């Protein structure tokens, strides 16, 4: 299964780089660097460090926001302007109106599928039926996001039609990130 590991250093129980290293050991080949609150130079250094972790496994780093920080892949929020011309562009979407604004994005995340501990203010979850409905509104490759903490939840999202899943909190908080990612990848 296609799994995008989304970073959140505040939740990374083993430290961010150690958690990402373990996730890559578990089979992650795509990491989405968030950490938007860091100063630009610090964030660029972190991007370089994560790329070095991913490179031996043939992995890819995607950077949240319009600046790829020296790379070639970005993930935009629903409100960000039109996607830059890069080899890989993703966008966060939460409803039909946001999906209707897609232009040249290569993939989207649709969220929150399930209630998520990472963003407790989201009272509304789409559920699998909501995910299915939104999948029918786009031709973009879709990754389900939000509250996916087990292989069973990941399988349910793929059975609903998603190409894969994006997971943040469950991997960041996992006692064994490698084992959790391996479970998600093999699901």
HUQUI-V863865 format. One record per residue. N is the residue number from 1. PHI is phi in whole degrees, 0 to 359 (NA if undefined). PSI is psi in whole degrees, -180 to 180 (* if undefined). Layout:
BEGIN
n:N phi:PHI psi:PSI
n:N phi:PHI psi:PSI
END
This chain:
BEGIN
n:1 phi:NA psi:147
n:2 phi:281 psi:124
n:3 phi:232 psi:127
n:4 phi:255 psi:122
n:5 phi:268 psi:124
n:6 phi:258 psi:132
n:7 phi:278 psi:150
n:8 phi:201 psi:95
n:9 phi:298 psi:-26
n:10 phi:293 psi:-28
n:11 phi:261 psi:-9
n:12 phi:289 psi:102
n:13 phi:293 psi:-19
n:14 phi:249 psi:12
n:15 phi:87 psi:149
n:16 phi:295 psi:-50
n:17 phi:293 psi:-37
n:18 phi:294 psi:-38
n:19 phi:294 psi:-43
n:20 phi:293 psi:-41
n:21 phi:301 psi:-44
n:22 phi:294 psi:-41
n:23 phi:299 psi:-42
n:24 phi:294 psi:-41
n:25 phi:300 psi:-32
n:26 phi:279 psi:-7
n:27 phi:120 psi:-1
n:28 phi:294 psi:135
n:29 phi:236 psi:4
n:30 phi:216 psi:126
n:31 phi:233 psi:134
n:32 phi:255 psi:112
n:33 phi:277 psi:116
n:34 phi:266 psi:-102
n:35 phi:47 psi:42
n:36 phi:294 psi:-16
n:37 phi:278 psi:-9
n:38 phi:285 psi:149
n:39 phi:301 psi:151
n:40 phi:306 psi:-45
n:41 phi:294 psi:-39
n:42 phi:293 psi:-43
n:43 phi:295 psi:-40
n:44 phi:297 psi:-44
n:45 phi:298 psi:-41
n:46 phi:295 psi:-41
n:47 phi:300 psi:-45
n:48 phi:298 psi:-41
n:49 phi:295 psi:-43
n:50 phi:292 psi:-37
n:51 phi:299 psi:-39
n:52 phi:295 psi:-33
n:53 phi:289 psi:-40
n:54 phi:283 psi:-32
n:55 phi:306 psi:-48
n:56 phi:299 psi:-24
n:57 phi:266 psi:1
n:58 phi:74 psi:25
n:59 phi:273 psi:175
n:60 phi:227 psi:140
n:61 phi:258 psi:131
n:62 phi:250 psi:137
n:63 phi:251 psi:128
n:64 phi:291 psi:128
n:65 phi:108 psi:171
n:66 phi:283 psi:-14
n:67 phi:263 psi:117
n:68 phi:283 psi:3
n:69 phi:52 psi:48
n:70 phi:87 psi:1
n:71 phi:253 psi:-156
n:72 phi:226 psi:19
n:73 phi:216 psi:135
n:74 phi:228 psi:158
n:75 phi:233 psi:120
n:76 phi:260 psi:151
n:77 phi:286 psi:170
n:78 phi:299 psi:-29
n:79 phi:266 psi:-10
n:80 phi:297 psi:153
n:81 phi:295 psi:179
n:82 phi:311 psi:143
n:83 phi:299 psi:140
n:84 phi:290 psi:165
n:85 phi:275 psi:96
n:86 phi:223 psi:162
n:87 phi:298 psi:-28
n:88 phi:219 psi:122
n:89 phi:228 psi:127
n:90 phi:241 psi:167
n:91 phi:211 psi:144
n:92 phi:276 psi:133
n:93 phi:225 psi:148
n:94 phi:231 psi:-10
n:95 phi:201 psi:176
n:96 phi:297 psi:-40
n:97 phi:298 psi:-41
n:98 phi:292 psi:-39
n:99 phi:297 psi:-35
n:100 phi:293 psi:-22
n:101 phi:272 psi:-2
n:102 phi:298 psi:146
n:103 phi:237 psi:-82
n:104 phi:244 psi:15
n:105 phi:299 psi:144
n:106 phi:277 psi:-30
n:107 phi:206 psi:164
n:108 phi:225 psi:154
n:109 phi:256 psi:137
n:110 phi:247 psi:127
n:111 phi:206 psi:167
n:112 phi:273 psi:128
n:113 phi:290 psi:-49
n:114 phi:240 psi:165
n:115 phi:301 psi:137
n:116 phi:238 psi:136
n:117 phi:284 psi:-20
n:118 phi:288 psi:-31
n:119 phi:229 psi:76
n:120 phi:296 psi:-16
n:121 phi:286 psi:-12
n:122 phi:281 psi:103
n:123 phi:279 psi:-23
n:124 phi:256 psi:128
n:125 phi:248 psi:148
n:126 phi:286 psi:-36
n:127 phi:71 psi:174
n:128 phi:292 psi:-33
n:129 phi:291 psi:-39
n:130 phi:293 psi:-39
n:131 phi:300 psi:-48
n:132 phi:302 psi:-44
n:133 phi:298 psi:-43
n:134 phi:288 psi:-33
n:135 phi:301 psi:-34
n:136 phi:287 psi:-6
n:137 phi:256 psi:5
n:138 phi:214 psi:153
n:139 phi:259 psi:-5
n:140 phi:291 psi:154
n:141 phi:292 psi:132
n:142 phi:244 psi:132
n:143 phi:248 psi:128
n:144 phi:283 psi:140
n:145 phi:220 psi:144
n:146 phi:110 psi:108
n:147 phi:74 psi:16
n:148 phi:271 psi:105
n:149 phi:240 psi:-6
n:150 phi:220 psi:163
n:151 phi:299 psi:-36
n:152 phi:297 psi:-42
n:153 phi:294 psi:-40
n:154 phi:297 psi:-45
n:155 phi:300 psi:-41
n:156 phi:297 psi:-40
n:157 phi:293 psi:-42
n:158 phi:292 psi:-39
n:159 phi:298 psi:-30
n:160 phi:284 psi:-14
n:161 phi:124 psi:-5
n:162 phi:291 psi:149
n:163 phi:283 psi:-20
n:164 phi:178 psi:-165
n:165 phi:228 psi:154
n:166 phi:244 psi:131
n:167 phi:227 psi:130
n:168 phi:247 psi:-79
n:169 phi:303 psi:-44
n:170 phi:300 psi:-41
n:171 phi:287 psi:-44
n:172 phi:298 psi:-38
n:173 phi:270 psi:-9
n:174 phi:298 psi:136
n:175 phi:299 psi:-32
n:176 phi:226 psi:86
n:177 phi:302 psi:-36
n:178 phi:298 psi:-44
n:179 phi:294 psi:-41
n:180 phi:295 psi:-45
n:181 phi:297 psi:-41
n:182 phi:301 psi:-41
n:183 phi:298 psi:-44
n:184 phi:294 psi:-45
n:185 phi:296 psi:-41
n:186 phi:279 psi:-14
n:187 phi:296 psi:*
END
